[in-house]
Amino acid sequence: MWVGLLAGSGKLPAEFLKSARSKGYQTVLFAIQGITDRDIYDLADKVYEIKPFKLGKFLSLLKKENLSKIAILGKVEHKEALSLKNLDFKAVTFMLKLKDKRAEGIIGGIIREIESVGVEVINPESFLYHLLPEKGVICGKINSEIEKDIIFGFRIAKEIATLDVGQTVVVKNGIVIAVEGIEGTDKCIERAGNLTGGGFVVCKAARKNQDMRIDVPTVGINTLETIAKYKGKTLCIEAGKTYIPEMEKFKEVACKKGLTVIAV
């Protein structure tokens, strides 16, 4: 059995390739030059390296491999795609045709392009279910003050995620301090830290009707370190809809830094 992976940056592509191998799959990795971590190349059975935003080249390689299914995982900066820099003709025409250039619109459009050549874009959840936390406190303790900000912040995070603005909201004492835009989660937290001096709660949520093939929320050790650096106290994520790569190490770092992490 073969499965493909179009990989951006971050830890999820490696987790997928390891899981696929453990389940008896052979893998074809479509790596994006300068974005995909080169350390994961050895985890795949076959690797193609593609220059960023060369959609035509990618689709031709996909047809050549005659794969029946592929997953899309990892991060590619949204702002780079919107700049139209380095895009090939296929990618430029694709972007110009898109009516909705938010993250879900772009990735959804790429899925349609892939499926137009006869390849199914799969939900990778069956390979990554062990990275999806269940409801409950992952580390630390919840008090009534934190609980109020969690309820308040998570509701707003859910709304902005559904609008495809961002996935993260930072709140403190019932006030929205920062909302994630195109800059990403960690930059949003930095902005909030500079505004508040600490003591804030970070809430990250999935869309109301989250397609698990598209831009699923992910938190990692870098996010914990950013929260700790700016003296935040809590991270709230959505249970069953947020990937945590290196789960055990993540818990260890959160507890070591004195952070509260909860999945709701």
N, C-alpha and C positions, 0 to 999 in steps of 0.2 A: 504493500500500500504506500502511495506517495501523497504528500501534502506540501503545498507551497506556503511561503511566508514572505510578505512584503514588509520589511522591517525598517522602522525609524530608530531613534535613539532611546536610551533607557534600558531597564532591566527586563521588561516583559518579553522581548524577542528571545532572549536566552532561556527564560523560563519555559516558553512555548516549545522551543527546539528540544530541550531536555525531556520535557513531558512527552512529546511526540515520539522520541526515540524509545522511551521507556514503554510506550504502548505499541511498539513494533512498526512504527511508520518510518519511511525514508523521507527526507526533506529536501526541498529545493529552496534555497534562500536567495531572495532578490534584495540585495543590499544597496543602500543609497550612499554613494561615495561622499565621505566627509561627515556623514550623519550617523549611519549604522556603526555600532561598536565593532571594530575589526576582531576583537577577542571572540566573538560568537561564530566566526566563519568556520572554525574547526568543529562546531556542533552540528553543522549541516552536512548532508551527503553530497550536495552540489551547490555551488555558489555562482551567482551572476552579480557583478558590481555595475551599477547603473549611475550615471551622473545625475545630480539632482534635477527633478522636474522634466526628465526625458520620458514623457508618457508614451510616446510612439514606440520608442525602443523597448520599454518594459512590456507593452502589449505584444510586440512581435516575438520577444523571448518567451512570453507566456504561451503563445500559440505554438511555438516550436517545441516546448516541453510537453504539450498535450496533457496537462494536469486536469483533474476533474474538480479539485477544490484548493482554495488558498485562504489564508488568514491575513489580516492587516493589523499590525501591532507596532507600538513605539511612537515616539513624538517627532513631528516635523513642524518647524516653526510656521505658524499660520501667516505671519507677516511676510515671510520670504516668498510664499506662493502668491500672495496678493501683489507683490512688487512686479510680477511677470518677468523677473530677471532670470536668465539661464533656461527659460522654458523652451522646449522644442515646438515646432509648428503645431503638432497634435495637442500639446498642453496649452498653448496660447489660444487656439480655437475652442478648446474645452472650457477654459476660464472665461472667455468672452461670451460663450453661450449660456453660462450659468446665471440664473436670475438671483440665486441666493448664494452669496460668497461667505457665509458663516461656516464654521468648522463642519457642522453636520451636512450642510449643502455641498461643500467641496468633497468630503469623503463619500457621501451618498452618490455623488456624480461619478467618482472614480469606481465605486462598486458597480454602477450601471455599465461603465465602459468595460470592466473586467468580465461581467456576466454576458456582455454582447459578443464576446469571443468564446462563449461556451464553458466558462469556468465559474463554479459556484464560490462565492465569498462566504465563508462559514463563520458562525459564532464560535470563537475560540474557548468559550467557557468550559467545555468538556475537557480541555487540556489544562485549564488554569483554575479549576474550581477550588483547589487547595489554597489559593491566594485570596479568596473572597471571605472576609470575616463574617461571623454570625453576630447577631445582636448581643450587645453587652459591653461592659467595661473591659478594655484590652489592657489598660495600665492606669494606675492612680485611683483617685477617689473623686466622686461627684458630690458637691454640696449644693445647697439651694440656690446660691448666687450663680454658680456655673450652670446649673440646670436651666435657669431662666434664660440665660444667654444662648444656650444650646437650642432650646425650643424656638426662640426668636430667630436666631441666625440660620438654623437649618431650614426653616420655612422660607426664608428669603433666598437662600442658596438654591433651593429646589426651583423657585420661580425663575431666577436668572439662568439656571442651567437649561430649563425648558425653553426659555427664549433664545438659548444658544449665545448668550453674552459671555458667559464664563461659568465656572463650576464652584467658585470659592467666594465666600463672604467672611470678612473679619469684623467681629462685633465686640463691644465692651459696654457693660452697664446699660444694655438695651439700646445702644446707639450703633448704627452701621458706620464703621470706620473706613473700610475699603471694600471695593467690589472688583473682582478679577475681570480684566479685559484681555486684550491681545498679548499682554506682557507675561502671563502665566502665573501660577500659584505662588511661587517663591518671591517673585517681585511684588506681588500684591501684599504678601505678608511683610516684606521689608518696608513698604510704604506705610502700612498700618503701624508697624513698630516705631517708625520715625515720628508718626503723628501722636501716638499714645504714651510712649515710654514704657510699655509693657502691660501685663495683666489682661491681655485680650484672649478671645476665643475664636478659633478658626473653624469654619464649617464648610464642608465640601459635599456636594450632592450630585446625583445623576439626574438626567431629564425624567420627567414624569412617565414617559413611554420610551425608556432607554432602549435603543437598539444596541445589543451587546457586541455588535460588529464595529460600532462607530464610537470613537473617542470616549471610551469608558473611563471614569475617574480612576486615577492612580495616585497613591501617595508612597513616598519612600523615605529613606533616611535623610536625604538632603532637606526635605520639608521639615522633618523634626528638628534638624540642626538650625534651620532658619528660624523656626518658632522659638527655640531656646535662646538663640543669639539675641533676638529682640525682646526677650523676657515675656513671651506669651505663656499661657498656662494650660490651654486645652486645645485638642484637635478632635472635632466631631466629623465622622464619615458615615456614609450610608452602607448599612449591612447588606451583603449579597450583591452589591452594585459597585464596589470599589476594590480594585486590585491592590494588594500589598505585596510587592516582591520581597524576597528575603524576610518572610514573616517573623521568624524567631529572632533574627538580628534586629529587626524593626522594634519588636517588643522590648528587647534588651536595652536598646538605645533610648527608647521613650522613658523607661523606668529609671535608667541611669541619669537622665537629664531632668528628672522630676516632673515630667509632663503627664497630664491626664489625657488618655485617648479612649474614645468611646465610639462604638458603631450603633447607629439607631435605625 
